[in-house]
Amino acid sequence: MAGMKIRSYEDDDDEAVKEIFTMGMSEHVPSSFVHLLKQPLMQMLCVCVFCTLMATSKSILLPVLAVTLLLAGGRQLVSYLFNSYIDESMRRDLNKVRETYMSSPNTCFWVAESDGLVVATVACLPAERHPECLELKRMSVRRSHRGQGIAKAMCHTVAGFARSRGYQGVVLYTSMVQTDAQHLYEHVGYKRMRQFVVPEFFAKITNFSIIEYRLEVQPSPQ
């Protein structure tokens, strides 16, 4: 990690932060689409459409075309849902990073800078469900700078911040398709606490779930 430093967010980082988050979330569209294809409901729908058209049209071309269009529609739906989540995240906090993360002693937003380029982000704030913990949020690393230990260093930064503020732990939430993130968090000591299906309708019918992790932190010596 030569030439890399982790520092607090500055207003000039705004565009880079949004770019890193948007690119990071968009990377999960293919794996989410694969998850959709594995669902019995989706498979049954494709089979029913294919068999119905095959029986009524007496042609192989029309059923194949219909299933292809159905799959393309599923892919577009997954993209739409991720884009909607990105837009919601912008409105919720990424359009107002300083207000959300830099105006309280128990919140913070960091960026990792390498040779003058912002290459990673992470933030934390008090966890709603666990008042004794901080919640790690907005962890993302540019693809070009992965595998260099940056994400691990960012995790340690949040843990150290939580410890210095007297919190007992750090919690975070990641989706079932973010397998690289799961491996990272488990590697740095996070324990899987629970897994639950997202309450939105589409997530329920596709069994798309979120995993909650927790890291216990040792209090700072007095």
Backbone as numpy.savetxt, mean C-alpha at the origin, in Angstrom:
# Nx Ny Nz CAx CAy CAz Cx Cy Cz
24.15 2.18 0.98 23.32 3.39 0.98 24.18 4.65 0.98
25.31 4.57 0.31 26.20 5.72 0.24 25.47 6.90 -0.40
25.61 8.06 0.22 25.00 9.27 -0.33 23.53 9.41 0.00
22.97 8.49 0.80 21.56 8.55 1.16 21.38 9.12 2.56
20.41 9.99 2.72 20.09 10.52 4.04 18.58 10.57 4.21
18.14 10.37 5.45 16.72 10.46 5.78 16.52 11.78 6.53
15.57 12.55 6.06 15.32 13.86 6.66 13.82 14.13 6.70
13.44 15.13 7.45 12.03 15.51 7.53 11.56 16.14 6.22
10.29 15.99 5.97 9.66 16.54 4.76 9.82 18.05 4.70
10.04 18.55 3.49 10.04 19.98 3.20 9.04 20.25 2.09
8.53 21.45 2.01 7.49 21.77 1.03 7.93 21.49 -0.40
9.21 21.64 -0.68 9.71 21.39 -2.04 9.64 19.92 -2.43
9.40 19.04 -1.45 9.32 17.60 -1.73 7.94 17.18 -2.23
7.00 18.08 -2.27 5.60 17.74 -2.51 5.39 16.90 -3.76
5.89 17.34 -4.90 5.66 16.62 -6.16 6.34 15.25 -6.15
7.54 15.18 -5.61 8.25 13.89 -5.55 7.51 12.90 -4.67
6.97 13.37 -3.54 6.23 12.50 -2.63 5.01 11.92 -3.34
4.27 12.76 -4.04 3.07 12.30 -4.75 3.44 11.33 -5.88
4.52 11.61 -6.56 4.95 10.73 -7.66 5.33 9.35 -7.13
6.11 9.32 -6.05 6.54 8.04 -5.49 5.34 7.23 -5.02
4.40 7.88 -4.35 3.21 7.18 -3.86 2.38 6.65 -5.03
2.14 7.48 -6.03 1.31 7.07 -7.16 1.94 5.91 -7.92
3.23 5.98 -8.18 3.90 4.90 -8.89 3.91 3.62 -8.06
4.12 3.76 -6.76 4.15 2.58 -5.90 2.81 1.88 -5.85
1.72 2.63 -5.74 0.39 2.02 -5.70 0.03 1.40 -7.04
0.39 2.04 -8.13 0.03 1.54 -9.46 0.70 0.20 -9.76
1.82 -0.06 -9.11 2.51 -1.33 -9.32 1.69 -2.54 -8.86
0.71 -2.30 -7.98 -0.07 -3.41 -7.43 -1.29 -3.76 -8.26
-1.52 -3.04 -9.35 -2.68 -3.35 -10.20 -2.56 -4.76 -10.80
-1.42 -5.14 -11.40 -1.34 -6.50 -11.98 -1.58 -7.61 -10.97
-0.96 -7.53 -9.80 -1.14 -8.59 -8.82 -2.57 -8.62 -8.28
-3.21 -7.47 -8.20 -4.61 -7.43 -7.77 -5.52 -8.04 -8.83
-5.19 -7.83 -10.10 -5.97 -8.43 -11.18 -5.82 -9.95 -11.17
-4.60 -10.42 -10.92 -4.39 -11.87 -10.81 -5.21 -12.44 -9.66
-5.25 -11.70 -8.54 -6.07 -12.14 -7.41 -7.54 -12.24 -7.83
-8.00 -11.26 -8.60 -9.38 -11.28 -9.09 -9.64 -12.52 -9.94
-8.70 -12.86 -10.81 -8.87 -14.02 -11.69 -8.94 -15.33 -10.92
-8.36 -15.37 -9.74 -8.35 -16.60 -8.94 -9.64 -16.81 -8.16
-10.51 -15.80 -8.14 -11.72 -15.90 -7.35 -12.76 -16.78 -8.04
-13.40 -17.70 -7.30 -14.41 -18.59 -7.88 -15.53 -17.85 -8.59
-15.94 -16.71 -8.05 -17.02 -15.95 -8.68 -16.63 -15.48 -10.07
-15.40 -14.98 -10.21 -14.93 -14.51 -11.51 -14.79 -15.67 -12.49
-14.26 -16.78 -12.01 -14.09 -17.95 -12.87 -15.44 -18.50 -13.31
-16.40 -18.53 -12.39 -17.73 -19.01 -12.74 -18.40 -18.10 -13.76
-18.22 -16.79 -13.59 -18.80 -15.84 -14.53 -18.24 -16.04 -15.94
-16.93 -16.23 -16.03 -16.30 -16.44 -17.34 -16.80 -17.74 -17.98
-16.91 -18.79 -17.18 -17.38 -20.08 -17.71 -18.83 -19.97 -18.18
-19.68 -19.32 -17.38 -21.09 -19.18 -17.74 -21.26 -18.38 -19.03
-20.52 -17.28 -19.14 -20.60 -16.47 -20.36 -20.15 -17.28 -21.56
-19.02 -17.98 -21.40 -18.49 -18.76 -22.51 -19.47 -19.86 -22.94
-19.98 -20.62 -21.97 -20.87 -21.75 -22.30 -22.20 -21.27 -22.88
-22.73 -20.18 -22.32 -24.00 -19.67 -22.83 -23.89 -19.21 -24.27
-22.85 -18.45 -24.56 -22.67 -17.96 -25.93 -22.29 -19.08 -26.88
-21.55 -20.04 -26.37 -21.18 -21.18 -27.21 -22.42 -21.97 -27.62
-23.36 -22.12 -26.69 -24.57 -22.89 -26.97 -25.53 -22.15 -27.87
-25.57 -20.82 -27.75 -26.56 -20.05 -28.51 -26.04 -19.57 -29.85
-24.74 -19.35 -29.96 -24.21 -18.80 -31.20 -23.65 -19.85 -32.15
-23.36 -21.04 -31.60 -22.76 -22.11 -32.40 -21.43 -21.69 -33.01
-20.77 -20.75 -32.36 -19.50 -20.24 -32.87 -18.52 -20.13 -31.71
-17.25 -20.40 -31.98 -16.23 -20.28 -30.95 -15.73 -18.85 -30.81
-15.83 -18.08 -31.89 -15.27 -16.74 -31.91 -15.98 -15.81 -30.93
-17.32 -15.82 -30.95 -18.09 -14.92 -30.09 -17.85 -15.19 -28.61
-17.88 -16.44 -28.12 -17.59 -16.69 -26.70 -16.18 -16.26 -26.30
-15.20 -16.53 -27.16 -13.82 -16.13 -26.84 -13.72 -14.61 -26.75
-14.35 -13.94 -27.70 -14.32 -12.47 -27.70 -15.02 -11.92 -26.46
-16.14 -12.51 -26.08 -16.89 -12.03 -24.92 -16.08 -12.20 -23.63
-15.45 -13.35 -23.47 -14.64 -13.58 -22.26 -13.44 -12.65 -22.25
-12.85 -12.41 -23.41 -11.72 -11.48 -23.50 -12.14 -10.08 -23.07
-13.30 -9.64 -23.52 -13.81 -8.32 -23.14 -14.15 -8.28 -21.66
-14.65 -9.39 -21.13 -14.95 -9.46 -19.71 -13.69 -9.31 -18.86
-12.63 -9.99 -19.29 -11.36 -9.90 -18.58 -10.77 -8.50 -18.68
-10.89 -7.91 -19.88 -10.39 -6.55 -20.06 -11.16 -5.57 -19.17
-12.47 -5.80 -19.04 -13.26 -4.97 -18.16 -12.86 -5.12 -16.70
-12.54 -6.36 -16.31 -12.07 -6.60 -14.95 -10.77 -5.88 -14.67
-9.88 -5.91 -15.65 -8.59 -5.21 -15.51 -8.79 -3.71 -15.37
-9.70 -3.17 -16.16 -9.98 -1.73 -16.09 -10.63 -1.37 -14.75
-11.47 -2.27 -14.23 -12.11 -2.01 -12.94 -11.07 -1.96 -11.83
-10.12 -2.88 -11.85 -9.06 -2.88 -10.84 -8.26 -1.58 -10.93
-7.92 -1.16 -12.14 -7.18 0.10 -12.32 -7.98 1.28 -11.79
-9.27 1.27 -12.07 -10.13 2.36 -11.60 -10.15 2.43 -10.08
-10.26 1.27 -9.43 -10.31 1.24 -7.97 -9.01 1.74 -7.36
-7.87 1.37 -7.95 -6.59 1.86 -7.44 -6.44 3.36 -7.67
-6.88 3.83 -8.83 -6.82 5.27 -9.10 -7.72 6.04 -8.14
-8.86 5.44 -7.80 -9.76 6.09 -6.85 -9.11 6.17 -5.48
-8.40 5.09 -5.09 -7.72 5.10 -3.80 -6.60 6.15 -3.79
-5.88 6.26 -4.89 -4.81 7.26 -4.99 -5.41 8.66 -4.84
-6.52 8.93 -5.55 -7.16 10.25 -5.45 -7.64 10.53 -4.04
-8.21 9.51 -3.39 -8.68 9.68 -2.02 -7.52 9.98 -1.07
-6.39 9.29 -1.27 -5.21 9.51 -0.43 -4.66 10.92 -0.61
-4.72 11.42 -1.83 -4.27 12.79 -2.08 -5.14 13.77 -1.30
-6.45 13.56 -1.37 -7.37 14.47 -0.67 -7.21 14.36 0.84
-7.01 13.13 1.34 -6.99 12.90 2.78 -5.75 13.49 3.43
-4.57 13.28 2.81 -3.36 13.77 3.50 -2.22 14.18 2.58
-2.07 13.60 1.41 -0.88 13.90 0.61 -0.94 15.27 -0.06
-2.11 15.88 -0.13 -2.19 17.27 -0.61 -1.95 18.27 0.51
-1.83 17.77 1.73 -1.61 18.63 2.89 -0.69 17.92 3.89
0.49 17.55 3.42 1.44 16.80 4.25 1.83 17.58 5.49
2.14 18.84 5.31 2.60 19.63 6.46 1.50 19.73 7.51
0.28 19.97 7.09 -0.83 20.09 8.04 -1.09 18.76 8.75
-1.01 17.65 8.01 -1.36 16.34 8.57 -0.25 15.76 9.43
1.00 15.91 8.98 2.09 15.17 9.61 3.16 16.03 10.28
3.14 17.34 10.08 4.24 18.14 10.58 3.80 19.21 11.59
2.56 19.12 12.05 2.05 20.16 12.95 1.83 19.66 14.37
2.23 18.42 14.65 2.07 17.85 15.99 3.36 17.16 16.40
3.70 17.18 17.69 4.94 16.52 18.14 4.91 15.00 17.99
3.72 14.42 17.82 3.61 12.96 17.71 3.33 12.49 16.28
3.57 13.36 15.33 3.45 13.00 13.92 4.70 13.44 13.17
5.00 12.77 12.07 6.14 13.20 11.26 6.06 12.55 9.88
6.70 13.19 8.92 6.80 12.67 7.56 8.26 12.81 7.14
8.86 11.69 6.70 10.25 11.70 6.29 10.39 11.34 4.82
11.47 11.81 4.24 11.86 11.37 2.90 13.30 10.88 2.96
13.62 9.95 2.09 15.02 9.53 1.91 15.52 10.19 0.64
16.66 10.82 0.75 17.24 11.56 -0.37 18.56 10.91 -0.75
18.72 10.64 -2.04 19.96 10.05 -2.55 20.49 10.92 -3.68
21.67 11.48 -3.47 22.29 12.36 -4.48 21.32 13.45 -4.94
20.60 14.02 -3.99 19.71 15.13 -4.28 18.33 14.73 -4.78
18.07 13.43 -4.95 16.78 12.94 -5.44 16.01 12.28 -4.31
14.75 12.66 -4.14 13.90 12.01 -3.16 13.52 10.63 -3.69
13.89 9.58 -2.94 13.71 8.22 -3.44 12.78 7.37 -2.59
12.37 7.88 -1.43 11.49 7.09 -0.57 10.76 8.00 0.40
9.63 7.51 0.90 8.84 8.27 1.87 8.33 7.34 2.97
8.06 7.92 4.12 7.36 7.21 5.20 6.83 8.27 6.15
5.74 7.93 6.84 5.14 8.87 7.78 4.59 8.10 8.97
4.21 8.83 10.00 3.54 8.20 11.13 2.67 9.21 11.83
1.65 8.70 12.49 0.77 9.50 13.33 0.13 8.58 14.37
-0.51 9.12 15.39 -1.12 8.27 16.41 -2.16 7.33 15.80
-2.12 6.06 16.20 -3.03 5.07 15.65 -4.42 5.23 16.26
-5.44 5.18 15.40 -6.80 5.36 15.88 -7.26 4.20 16.76
-6.96 2.98 16.35 -7.44 1.80 17.07 -6.56 1.42 18.27
-5.33 1.92 18.27 -4.38 1.55 19.32 -3.72 2.82 19.86
-4.31 3.45 20.87 -3.78 4.73 21.36 -2.38 4.65 21.93
-1.91 3.45 22.27 -0.55 3.29 22.79 0.48 3.17 21.67
0.03 3.23 20.42 0.93 3.03 19.27 0.87 4.19 18.29
1.93 4.31 17.52 1.90 5.13 16.31 1.57 4.22 15.13
1.05 4.81 14.08 0.77 4.06 12.85 1.73 4.49 11.74
2.42 3.52 11.18 3.31 3.78 10.05 2.47 3.89 8.79
2.70 4.93 7.99 1.92 5.16 6.78 2.84 5.63 5.65
2.31 5.52 4.45 2.93 6.08 3.23 4.36 5.63 2.99
4.64 4.37 3.33 5.95 3.82 3.02 6.02 3.47 1.53
6.98 4.04 0.85 7.16 3.73 -0.58 8.58 4.08 -0.98
9.17 3.23 -1.82 10.53 3.44 -2.31 10.52 3.35 -3.84
11.22 4.26 -4.49 11.32 4.19 -5.94 11.88 2.83 -6.35
11.34 2.27 -7.42 11.79 0.96 -7.89 13.30 0.96 -8.15
13.82 2.07 -8.66 15.24 2.14 -9.01 16.16 2.08 -7.79
15.60 2.29 -6.59 16.44 2.33 -5.40 16.07 1.24 -4.38
15.35 0.24 -4.82 15.00 -0.85 -3.92 16.17 -1.83 -3.77
16.14 -2.60 -2.72 17.20 -3.57 -2.48 18.46 -2.96 -1.90
18.39 -1.71 -1.46 19.56 -1.03 -0.90 19.44 -0.79 0.61
18.40 -1.34 1.21 18.21 -1.16 2.65 17.51 0.12 3.04
16.98 0.86 2.07 16.35 2.14 2.37 15.06 1.94 3.15
14.23 1.00 2.70 12.95 0.77 3.38 13.19 0.31 4.83
14.17 -0.52 5.02 14.51 -0.99 6.37 14.93 0.19 7.25
15.73 1.09 6.69 16.17 2.27 7.44 14.98 3.18 7.78
14.04 3.28 6.88 12.85 4.10 7.13 12.02 3.50 8.26
11.89 2.17 8.26 11.18 1.49 9.35 11.83 1.77 10.69
13.15 1.71 10.74 13.88 1.98 11.98 13.70 3.44 12.42
13.59 4.34 11.44 13.36 5.75 11.77 12.04 5.93 12.48
11.00 5.28 11.98 9.67 5.39 12.61 9.70 4.75 14.00
10.34 3.59 14.12 10.42 2.92 15.42 11.14 3.79 16.44
12.24 4.41 16.02 12.98 5.29 16.92 12.16 6.50 17.33
11.40 7.03 16.40 10.53 8.18 16.70 9.47 7.78 17.73
8.85 6.61 17.52 7.84 6.12 18.46 8.44 5.94 19.85
9.62 5.36 19.89 10.31 5.13 21.18 10.58 6.45 21.89
11.04 7.44 21.14 11.38 8.73 21.74 10.15 9.47 22.25
8.98 9.13 21.71 7.74 9.78 22.13 7.02 8.98 23.21
7.61 7.86 23.64 7.03 7.08 24.71 5.94 6.11 24.30
5.82 5.82 23.03 4.82 4.85 22.57 5.31 3.43 22.76
4.36 2.51 22.91 4.71 1.11 23.15 4.96 0.33 21.86
4.45 0.82 20.75 4.60 0.07 19.51 4.24 0.89 18.29
4.41 0.25 17.13 4.04 0.83 15.84 3.16 -0.18 15.12
2.04 0.27 14.59 1.18 -0.60 13.80 1.15 -0.10 12.37
0.81 -0.99 11.46 0.66 -0.61 10.06 -0.31 -1.57 9.40
-0.80 -1.15 8.23 -1.74 -1.95 7.47 -1.26 -2.03 6.03
-1.25 -3.25 5.49 -0.84 -3.45 4.10 -1.77 -4.47 3.47
-1.89 -4.45 2.16 -2.83 -5.34 1.50 -2.21 -6.71 1.25
-3.07 -7.69 1.01 -2.63 -9.06 0.80 -1.77 -9.22 -0.45
-1.89 -8.31 -1.42 -1.12 -8.44 -2.66 0.26 -7.80 -2.55
0.52 -7.07 -1.48 1.82 -6.40 -1.31 2.79 -7.33 -0.59
3.15 -8.39 -1.26 3.97 -9.44 -0.64 5.38 -8.96 -0.30
5.97 -8.12 -1.13 7.31 -7.60 -0.82 7.28 -6.79 0.47
6.23 -5.99 0.63 6.10 -5.19 1.85 5.94 -6.10 3.06
5.16 -7.16 2.92 4.97 -8.09 4.03 6.30 -8.71 4.46
7.11 -9.11 3.49 8.42 -9.70 3.80 9.32 -8.69 4.52
9.28 -7.45 4.05 10.09 -6.40 4.68 9.70 -6.20 6.13
8.41 -6.02 6.38 7.96 -5.74 7.73 8.27 -6.89 8.68
8.06 -8.10 8.20 8.36 -9.26 9.05 9.86 -9.38 9.31
10.66 -8.99 8.33 12.12 -9.05 8.48 12.62 -8.08 9.55
11.96 -6.92 9.68 12.43 -5.93 10.66 11.75 -6.10 12.01
10.93 -7.15 12.16 10.38 -7.46 13.48 8.91 -7.27 13.69
8.18 -6.84 12.66 6.74 -6.70 12.80 6.07 -8.07 12.87
5.03 -8.18 13.71 4.27 -9.41 13.85 2.87 -9.23 13.24
2.46 -10.25 12.51 1.12 -10.21 11.91 0.08 -10.40 13.01
-0.85 -9.42 13.12 -1.85 -9.45 14.18 -3.19 -10.00 13.70
-3.64 -9.56 12.56 -4.91 -10.03 12.04 -5.01 -9.73 10.55
-5.94 -10.40 9.89 -6.21 -10.17 8.48 -7.72 -10.06 8.32
-8.16 -9.02 7.64 -9.60 -8.79 7.51 -9.93 -8.29 6.11
-11.15 -8.59 5.66 -11.60 -8.19 4.33 -12.02 -6.72 4.37
-11.62 -5.98 3.36 -12.00 -4.58 3.24 -13.53 -4.49 3.14
-14.16 -3.56 3.85 -15.63 -3.55 3.91 -16.33 -3.12 2.62
-15.63 -2.51 1.67 -16.28 -2.09 0.44 -16.83 -3.30 -0.33
-17.89 -3.08 -1.10 -18.60 -4.16 -1.78 -17.70 -4.98 -2.69
-16.94 -4.32 -3.55 -16.10 -5.05 -4.50 -15.04 -5.87 -3.77
-14.49 -5.32 -2.69 -13.49 -6.06 -1.91 -14.11 -7.29 -1.27
-15.35 -7.17 -0.82 -16.02 -8.30 -0.18 -16.24 -9.44 -1.17
-16.72 -9.12 -2.36 -17.03 -10.19 -3.31 -15.78 -10.80 -3.93
-14.63 -10.11 -3.81 -13.38 -10.66 -4.33 -12.45 -11.13 -3.21
-12.92 -11.02 -1.96 -12.14 -11.48 -0.81 -10.78 -10.78 -0.73
-10.78 -9.46 -0.97 -9.55 -8.66 -0.92 -9.35 -8.19 0.52
-8.24 -8.60 1.11 -8.07 -8.35 2.55 -6.85 -7.49 2.86
-6.89 -6.96 4.08 -5.83 -6.12 4.63 -5.20 -6.85 5.81
-3.88 -6.72 5.96 -3.16 -7.34 7.05 -2.67 -6.26 8.01
-2.93 -6.48 9.29 -2.44 -5.56 10.33 -1.18 -6.13 10.96
-0.14 -5.30 11.02 1.13 -5.68 11.66 1.38 -4.78 12.86
2.17 -5.33 13.80 2.55 -4.52 14.97 4.00 -4.81 15.34
4.71 -3.75 15.67 6.08 -3.83 16.17 6.11 -3.28 17.57
6.61 -4.09 18.52 6.77 -3.59 19.90 8.10 -2.82 19.98
8.07 -1.69 20.64 9.29 -0.90 20.79 9.66 -0.80 22.25
10.93 -0.86 22.51 11.43 -0.73 23.88 11.49 0.75 24.26
11.06 1.10 25.46 11.11 2.50 25.87 12.55 3.00 25.94
12.72 4.27 25.68 14.04 4.87 25.77 14.53 4.87 27.21
15.81 4.62 27.43 16.33 4.64 28.83 16.18 6.02 29.43
15.82 6.04 30.69 15.61 7.32 31.38 16.94 7.97 31.73
